[in-house]
Amino acid sequence: MIRGVIIMNDKGKPRLVKFYEFQPVEKQQELIRSIYKILCSRADNVSNFVKADSIFGPDARLVYKTFATLYFVFIFDASENELAVLDLMQVLVETLDKCFSNVCELDIVFNFKKVHTILDEIILGGQVIETNSTEVVKAVEEITKLESKSSSIISSIPGWQR
């Protein structure tokens, strides 16, 4: 099971945080600091896979990848294959690239609802539900169309304000 997905910049500032097991906000911040500390201390020539037992408990693993100035971090348990999670991370990045045409940190900051929607189309409740980035993009476009239609319907009702 996927336990969490974190996207943070190279300064440790979280840009997207999604845990699939309840974590109080203070605990989330502590976990993010611990993960950032681990990532910063690792050399460039070592594996992107980290045993995270000390942070998340037994059988917890962490895989990360750096794209430009962003760290993409997936936390998962022993039931998931490490290489499959690395591939899933690539699916997320490819989908973000398709939706934002060469995604950057500001796209994630200013379009956080869309980024969460993309992530929810790929992972739901810690389970992987879609690995085809084209299908994810289609679903996100449909959701965006439905949201814009509902906004136009609401704004056409006299006296209704958002």
PyMOL commands that set and color helices and strands:
alter all, ss='L'
color gray80, all
select helices_A, chain A and resi 25-41+53-56+82-100+105-110+112-122+133-155
alter helices_A, ss='H'
color red, helices_A
select strands_A, chain A and resi 2-9+14-19+49-51+61-67+70-76+123-124+127-128
alter strands_A, ss='S'
color yellow, strands_A
deselect
rebuild
show_as cartoon
